[in-house]
Amino acid sequence: MNKTVHFVSGLPRAGSNLLCNILAQNPRFDVTPGSGIIDIVLMVRNRWNRVIEFQAAPDEPAKLRVMRSVLDGYFDNGKEKPVVFDRSPAWLSVLEMAEAILERKAKVLVSVRDVRDVLASYERLWRRNAGTWEMAQETQNYFKWQTVEGRCEVLAGPTQPVGICYNRIQDALSRGFKDRMFFVDYDDLTRKPRETLAGIYEFLEEAPYEHDLENIQQVTKEDDMILGIPGLHQVRPVIEPAEAQWPRYLGSVADRYTSLNTMWRAAKNSAIESASGPGGKRPAARPEPALAGAGAA
């Protein structure tokens, strides 16, 4: 690979877009908006052996080279930025493929958040726009969509945004990829951002960088109307602590989803303990040279 490629994945409405736009301040880092390149790579993988010529003369190394060249070509955008973050929740489901392409262990920043607040965030967006706009799930689940309980059930379903992303995290952990995953808790990112970023940089084995958290420029652009939810990817310029939304928007319905936080919180805490060393203290990071034009964190 011509560039170092990392992945951003995890739950929706959990700050992955905010995280990418913060990371984009580092002159070494390039970030994508919601990316579909994984689908192109999967098409190569899945359709290769359906071509009769490749059936007659199998060449798995050639297939892998083509898959690798797709990523190389996509990120060869003329930017002199050696590190790229590709944002897609689907990467967690194909980490075996990602590592075959990268020829190393993957590193994935996994955005997570209290599942109740994830659902409340969708509920808030729907209420804000419901007067003049219809969500795709509303069309497909008309009767369930009549109550907040039903709307949560739909969104948490295994084929819907919250459910499928949750299941991908759980399955990646069950497949033994915990050491490739750094959990970025939305509450941590908004309440103690510098400490959270320091952990990310250590995980990535990158030199620290001083981010301007009071002037976050949104460099990732997406047409939210195409994606079906107005206001889905807006990033505010100043990072601020976020209060829990679920008491206001979900009420007692939230009780059904409290236990879902156990999975990612246990994995996050286990990772922190593993990195802490004897005595519960995180070992000192090795000294690294400062980047030109970048302050030390």
C-alpha positions in Angstrom: 0.0 0.0 0.0 1.3 3.5 -0.9 -0.3 5.0 2.2 -1.0 3.8 5.7 -4.7 3.0 5.8 -6.8 2.9 9.0 -10.5 2.5 9.4 -13.2 4.3 11.3 -16.3 2.2 12.1 -18.7 1.6 14.9 -22.2 2.7 15.9 -24.1 5.4 14.0 -24.8 8.8 15.7 -21.7 8.1 17.9 -19.3 10.8 16.7 -17.4 9.1 13.9 -17.9 12.1 11.6 -16.8 14.5 14.4 -13.8 12.3 15.1 -12.7 12.3 11.4 -13.0 16.1 11.2 -10.9 16.5 14.3 -8.3 14.1 13.0 -8.2 16.0 9.6 -6.6 18.9 11.4 -3.4 16.9 11.5 -1.5 17.6 8.2 -0.4 13.9 8.1 -4.0 12.7 8.1 -6.5 12.4 5.3 -10.1 11.4 6.1 -13.1 10.3 4.0 -16.7 11.0 4.4 -19.0 7.9 4.6 -17.1 5.7 2.2 -18.3 3.2 -0.3 -14.9 1.9 -1.4 -15.4 -1.2 0.6 -18.3 -2.2 -1.7 -16.1 -1.9 -4.7 -13.4 -4.1 -3.1 -16.1 -6.6 -2.2 -17.3 -6.7 -5.7 -13.9 -7.6 -7.0 -13.5 -10.3 -4.3 -17.0 -11.8 -4.8 -17.2 -11.6 -8.6 -13.6 -12.6 -9.5 -14.3 -16.4 -9.4 -17.5 -16.0 -11.4 -15.5 -15.0 -14.4 -15.0 -18.2 -16.4 -11.4 -17.4 -17.4 -10.5 -17.0 -13.8 -12.3 -20.3 -13.0 -10.2 -22.0 -15.7 -6.9 -20.4 -14.5 -7.3 -19.5 -10.8 -4.9 -16.8 -9.5 -5.7 -15.8 -6.0 -2.5 -13.6 -5.6 -3.6 -11.6 -8.7 -7.1 -11.2 -7.2 -5.5 -9.8 -4.0 -3.3 -7.4 -6.0 -6.3 -6.0 -7.8 -8.2 -5.5 -4.5 -5.2 -3.8 -3.1 -4.9 -1.6 -6.2 -8.5 -0.4 -5.8 -7.7 1.0 -2.3 -4.4 2.4 -3.6 -6.0 4.1 -6.5 -8.9 5.5 -4.4 -6.5 7.1 -1.9 -4.1 8.4 -4.6 -5.9 11.7 -4.6 -2.9 14.0 -5.0 -2.8 14.9 -1.3 0.6 14.6 0.4 -0.9 13.0 3.4 0.6 9.6 4.3 -2.1 8.3 6.6 -5.7 7.8 5.5 -8.8 7.0 7.6 -11.6 5.3 5.6 -15.0 5.6 7.4 -17.5 2.8 7.0 -19.3 0.7 9.5 -18.9 -2.3 7.3 -15.1 -2.8 7.8 -15.7 -4.6 11.1 -17.5 -7.4 9.2 -14.6 -8.0 6.8 -11.5 -7.5 8.9 -10.0 -10.7 7.5 -10.2 -9.2 4.0 -8.8 -5.9 5.2 -5.8 -7.5 6.7 -5.1 -9.6 3.6 -5.1 -6.4 1.6 -3.0 -4.4 4.1 -0.6 -7.3 4.8 -0.7 -6.3 8.5 -3.0 -6.1 11.4 -5.7 -3.5 10.9 -6.3 -0.6 13.2 -10.0 0.4 13.6 -11.3 3.4 15.6 -14.7 2.2 16.8 -17.1 5.0 17.7 -19.5 3.9 20.4 -22.1 5.6 22.5 -24.8 4.7 25.0 -27.3 2.8 22.7 -30.2 4.7 24.3 -28.7 8.0 23.2 -28.0 6.6 19.7 -31.7 5.8 19.4 -32.7 9.1 21.0 -30.5 11.0 18.5 -32.4 9.3 15.6 -35.7 10.1 17.4 -34.7 13.8 17.8 -33.8 14.0 14.1 -37.1 12.4 13.0 -39.2 14.7 15.2 -37.3 17.8 13.9 -38.0 16.9 10.3 -41.3 14.9 10.5 -43.5 17.8 9.5 -42.3 17.8 5.9 -40.2 14.7 5.5 -40.5 10.9 5.7 -37.7 8.6 6.8 -37.1 5.5 4.7 -37.9 3.2 7.6 -41.2 4.9 8.1 -42.3 3.9 4.6 -41.3 0.3 5.1 -42.6 -0.1 8.7 -45.7 2.2 8.7 -47.6 0.6 11.6 -44.6 0.1 13.9 -43.5 3.7 13.2 -46.5 5.1 15.0 -44.9 5.0 18.4 -41.4 5.7 19.9 -41.3 2.1 21.0 -41.9 0.9 17.5 -39.4 3.4 16.0 -36.7 2.1 18.3 -37.5 -1.5 17.5 -37.2 -0.8 13.8 -33.9 1.0 14.1 -32.4 -1.6 16.4 -33.4 -4.4 14.0 -30.7 -6.6 12.6 -30.9 -5.1 9.1 -31.3 -1.5 10.2 -28.6 1.2 11.1 -28.3 0.7 14.8 -28.8 -3.1 14.9 -26.5 -4.1 12.1 -23.7 -1.8 13.4 -24.0 -3.2 17.0 -23.9 -6.7 15.7 -20.8 -6.0 13.6 -19.0 -4.8 16.7 -20.1 -7.8 18.7 -19.1 -10.2 16.0 -15.7 -8.6 15.4 -15.0 -9.1 19.1 -16.1 -12.7 19.0 -13.8 -13.3 16.0 -10.8 -12.2 18.1 -10.2 -8.7 16.7 -10.3 -6.8 20.0 -6.6 -5.9 19.8 -7.3 -4.2 16.5 -10.1 -2.0 17.9 -9.9 1.2 19.8 -13.2 2.2 21.3 -13.9 5.9 21.1 -16.8 6.6 23.5 -18.8 9.7 22.3 -19.1 10.9 25.9 -15.3 10.6 26.4 -14.7 12.4 23.1 -16.9 15.3 24.0 -16.1 15.6 27.8 -12.4 14.8 27.8 -11.3 15.1 24.2 -7.6 15.6 24.7 -7.2 12.5 26.9 -9.3 10.6 24.3 -7.1 11.8 21.4 -4.0 11.0 23.3 -5.2 7.4 23.6 -6.0 7.3 19.9 -2.5 8.6 18.9 -0.9 6.0 21.1 -3.0 3.2 19.5 -2.1 4.4 16.1 1.6 4.7 17.0 1.6 8.3 15.8 3.4 11.3 17.3 1.0 13.6 19.3 -0.6 16.5 17.6 -2.2 19.6 19.2 -5.7 19.8 17.9 -7.8 23.0 17.9 -11.0 21.9 19.5 -12.6 25.3 19.4 -12.3 25.7 15.6 -13.3 22.4 14.0 -13.7 22.8 10.3 -15.9 20.3 8.6 -13.9 18.9 5.6 -16.1 15.9 5.0 -19.1 16.8 2.8 -22.1 14.5 2.3 -25.5 15.2 0.9 -27.7 14.1 3.8 -30.9 14.2 1.6 -29.4 11.4 -0.5 -28.8 9.4 2.6 -32.4 10.1 3.7 -31.9 12.0 7.0 -31.5 15.9 6.9 -28.9 17.1 9.3 -27.3 13.7 9.7 -23.7 14.7 9.4 -23.4 18.3 10.6 -20.4 19.0 12.7 -20.3 21.9 15.1 -17.1 24.0 15.2 -16.6 23.7 19.0 -16.5 20.4 20.8 -18.8 20.5 23.9 -20.0 17.9 26.4 -23.2 16.3 25.3 -26.0 15.6 27.8 -28.0 12.4 27.8 -30.9 12.7 25.4 -32.7 9.5 26.1 -34.7 10.6 29.1 -36.4 13.3 27.1 -36.9 11.4 23.8 -37.3 7.7 24.8 -38.7 7.8 28.4 -39.3 4.3 29.8 -38.7 2.7 26.4 -35.0 3.3 27.0 -35.0 0.6 29.7 -35.1 -2.1 27.1 -31.7 -1.0 25.6 -29.7 -0.3 28.8 -28.1 -3.8 28.8 -26.8 -3.4 25.2 -24.0 -1.1 26.5 -22.4 -3.9 28.5 -20.8 -5.4 25.4 -18.8 -2.5 24.1 -18.1 -1.1 27.6 -16.6 -4.4 28.8 -14.4 -4.6 25.7 -13.3 -1.0 26.1 -12.5 -1.4 29.8 -10.6 -4.7 29.1 -8.5 -2.9 26.4 -7.7 -0.1 28.9 -6.6 -2.6 31.5 -4.5 -4.5 29.0 -2.7 -1.3 28.0 -2.2 -0.2 31.6 0.6 -2.5 32.7 1.5 -3.4 36.3 -0.2 -1.3 39.0 -3.0 -0.1 36.7 -0.9 2.7 35.2 -0.5 3.1 31.4 3.1 2.7 30.5 4.9 5.8 29.3 4.7 6.3 25.5 8.0 6.1 23.8 9.4 9.6 22.9 8.7 10.6 19.3 10.0 13.6 17.2 7.6 16.5 16.9 6.1 17.0 13.4 7.1 20.1 11.5 4.6 22.8 12.2 2.7 20.8 14.9 2.8 21.4 18.6 3.2 18.5 21.0 0.1 17.4 22.9 
